[in-house]
């Protein structure tokens, strides 16, 4: 089903077609994925814009004030399809269910696709830091012809589950590197507050977490990092030589301050490529009730990379960073 026709389908028809395909032709999923048109991971721009669509698998459905914003699969898929068609958007990172839906909808040709691997640390749970590998494995990422694997590691000294997650992540990095596939590791420094995991937005704590995660695995040749943007981004980026993608997300209640923080991150001298923004004033979104959550590009030693986390379910945007 070509992606350009999906937006014309009623909700019941879109979901009915996907359900029918899954029920009657489950083998078609792997066939479509293996047959999809691939593209080089890096283009001449030296940047990547990737849509993060792996939040629901962690039970994170909230966006803005709506606690069930991502619960409607049809609406989520429609908005992801719109985002993937935007100029400058390179692809998506998601769990198997979302990747396979998008593949059946014909939306992944020419896209970079990263499979999300560890989603076991459900958001807000008492076991959130025990982030087990419950989604993609390196074997399936390779079999489906995906471009790499994505995982999350939160370093918290006050929770023993951190050690289990570190060990599992190291093995996943090994498995991907053996297949010469990049491992994108999202890194946080965390701590427990009243039994719940809280991320520490502190450059010193993140530097330590980056140092720990950078050393995981038998080789770091295929390891990338995905980092949050903090005030002292310059010192954080000096903690690694690995290709680094920056985390976006909902800009929160003070959007202006968030945009300014991203702009300051992009002013760091070794940000070798421009921060490309898919939805600027000259190229407005085609859906009024959507917003882009932009992230910037900061390279490691020699690679300039960028990611965008497009929260396709978010509240309407009144402005974005300047083009």
N, C-alpha and C positions, 0 to 999 in steps of 0.2 A: 504494500500500500504506500504510494509515494507520499512523502511528508507534506507536500504542498496541498494535498487534498484533505488532510486530517482536520484542518481548522474549519472545514465546511461540514463536518460530520456532527450530528447530534451526539450528546454525551453517551446516550445508551448505545448508539451504533459503534462508536469508537471502542468502548469497553467490550461490547459484544463481539466485535471482530477479533480483538486481542484474545478474549477468553476462548472463542471458537478455535483460533489457531493453536492456542496452547493445549486445548482439550483434544483436538483431532489430529494435529500435526506437531507434536512436541519436538520431533527431530528437526523440524524446519528451523528452529531457533539457531542451532549450531551451524546449519547450512548457510543461513543468511549471514551470520557473523563471519564465517570463514570466507564467504564470497564478497564481502563488502570491499569497496574500493578504498585502498589505504593511501596515506600521504606521508611524506617525510615528517619525522618528529619535529625537526627544526626547519624553519624556512629562512629566507634571507633576512627577515626582520630580526631574527634572533630572540623573539619573544613568544610566549604562550599565554593565551587566555583560555582558561578551563572553567567550566561550570561545575560547581560542586552540588551534587544531587544525592548525597549519601546520608543526609541527616535523618530521614524517616526510619531507616533501619536501626538507628540508636534510640528510637522512640521520641526523637526530637521533632515534633510537629508544629511547634509554636513559631509564629513570626509576628512581630509587633505585639498587638494586644490580643490577637486571635490564637487561642491555644490549640486549635485544630486546623490551622491554615494549610498544612500540607497533608491533611488526611484524605482529601479528595484526589484520587489517583488520576482521574481524567483531567482535572484542572491543572494538576502538576505537569502532566505530560504535554498538554497544550502549550503551557508557558515555556517549558523546556524546548519545545519545537521552535517557538518564536525566537528564543535566545540563540539557538544553534544556527539560525539563519542570519543572525546579525553579522555585518562585516567586522572582521577582526576577532571574532570568537573562534577559537581553534578546536574546541571539543568539550568533553565531559568526563567527570569522575563520578562513579556511581556503583551501587551494589548490583548483583546479577539480575534481580527482578527489573530494575529500572533500565539497565543496559539492554536487556532482552526485549522489553517493551519498545524501546526506541529503535532497536534493530528491526523488529517486525513492522514498525511504522515507516521504515525506509529512511531514517534520519541520521544514520551513522556513516554513510559513504563520505569519504574525504575528511573525516573527523579524527582527532586524536582521542583515544578512549583509554582511561585508566580505571582498572577494577579496584574497588574498595574492599579491603581484606578483613580488618578487625573492627567489628561493630558490636561486640559483646558487652562493652561497658556502657550499659544503657544510661542515658542522661538522667541525672537526679537520683539514681539508684544507690544503694549502700555498697554495691560492688562495681561502681563506675570505673575505678582505676584498675580493676581486673579485666582489662580490655582484650578479651579472647578473640581469636581469629575464627569468626563464624560465617564469613562470606567467601569471597574469592580466595583461592589458593593459586600459587604460581603455575601449577600444572594446567589449571583451567584457563588462566590468563593467556598462556601460550597456546593452548588448544583452540581458543576462540579468536586468536589473532588480535588480541588487545595490545596496546602499546606499552603498558607498564602496570605496576601495582601501587596502591596508596594505602598507607597505614597511619595510625595515630599512636604516639607515645607521650604519656604524661609522667614526668619525673616527680615523684612525691616521696620524700624520705620517711614520712610518717605513716606510710601504708605499705605493708609487705607485698601487696598485689603488684606494685611497681616492678619488682624483680621478675615476676612471672611474665609480665608484659614485655619487659626488656628482652628476656630470653626468647620469647616467641617471635618478637620483631627481628631479632638477630637471625633466627632460622629462616624467616620469610625473606629477609635481605639476601641471605645465602642462596635460597632457592631461585630468586629472581635473577641474581647475578650469574648463577650457573647457566641460565638461559639467555644471558646478555640483555635482560630487560631492566629498565630503571625502577628503583624503589623510591617512591616519594613518601618521606616520613614527616608527618605533621608533628611538631614538637611543642610541648607546653611544659612550663614549670608549675607544679600544682601543690596544694596542701589540703588537709582535711579541716573543715570548719563545721563543728556540730555533726560530724559523721558524713559530711558531703564534700565532694571534691570541688575546689575553687582554684581557678587558674591565677597565677601570680604574674601580673604585668609589670615586671621589674627586669631591667636589662641584665643586671648581675645574675639573678636567678636563671634567666633564660640562657645567658652565656654558659653557665654550668650545665644546663640541660642539653644545650647544643653540643658541648664537648663530649658528654656521655653518649648521646645518640650517634654522633659522628663516628664513634669507635665501635659501633655494633657490626657484627658480621666478620666473615673471613676476608672480605675485600670491601672497600668503599667505592670501587670504580664505577658502580652503577647507582650509587646512593645520591638522591636529591633531598633537600630539606624544604619544608613548608612552614613558615614562621609567622607569628602574629606581629603586627606593627606596633612598636612601643615608642615612647618619647626619645630614648637614646638609641635610635636605630643604628647610628654609625658605629658605636662600640659593639652592638650585637653582631653586626655584619663582619666585624673583625675577628669573630670567634670561629669562622669557618671558611674553607676554600671550596666547599661543595656548592653545586648549582642550587640556588635558593629561590623559591617562589613565596610570595607574600600573601597572607591570608586576608581576605576581605570580609564580607558579611554585612548584616544590617548595620547602618551607621549609628543607630541608637537615637536617643532623645536629643543629643547635641550634634546634629549632622555636620554643621559648619566646622566644629572642632575636629571631627573625624576626618573630614576632607582635608583640612589644613595639615593634620598629622600625616596623611598619605602623601601630600605634596612635599612636606619636609623630608620624608623618606626618599622621595625621588630626587631630591636635590643633592644626595650623597654623591661625591665625585665618581665613584666607580659604578654608578648606575649608567651603564654604557648605552642603553637603548632607551628611546622615549617611552613613556607610559601611554600606551594606546588605550583609548576609551571608546567602547563600541557605541555608546549612546550619548552623543554630544548634541548641541543645539541644531547642528546641521544635519543630524541623522537621528531624529526622534524615534522612540519606541513605537511599535505598531499597536501595542496594547496599552490603554490608558491606565489600567490598574496594575502596573508592574513597575519595578524599580531595579536598577542595576546597582549591585554592591561591588565597587571597584577595588582591585588591589593593584599594587605597583610591581615594578620589576627591579630586583636587585641581584646582580650576578654574584657568583662565588669568585673563583680565581679568573676564569676566562669566559664564562658563559653568561650572557644576559638573558634572564628568563622572567616571565611574569605570569600571573594567574588572575583570573577573575572568578569570584564566587558570586554567581547570579542568583539571588533569592527570588525566584520566579513567582513567589506567592506573596511578596511583600506589599506594603501599603504604597499608594501612589507617590511618586517622587516629584518634588517641586523644583529641584535643581540637582545637578551633579557637578563634579569637579570641572573646572574650565577646560576647554579643548586646547 
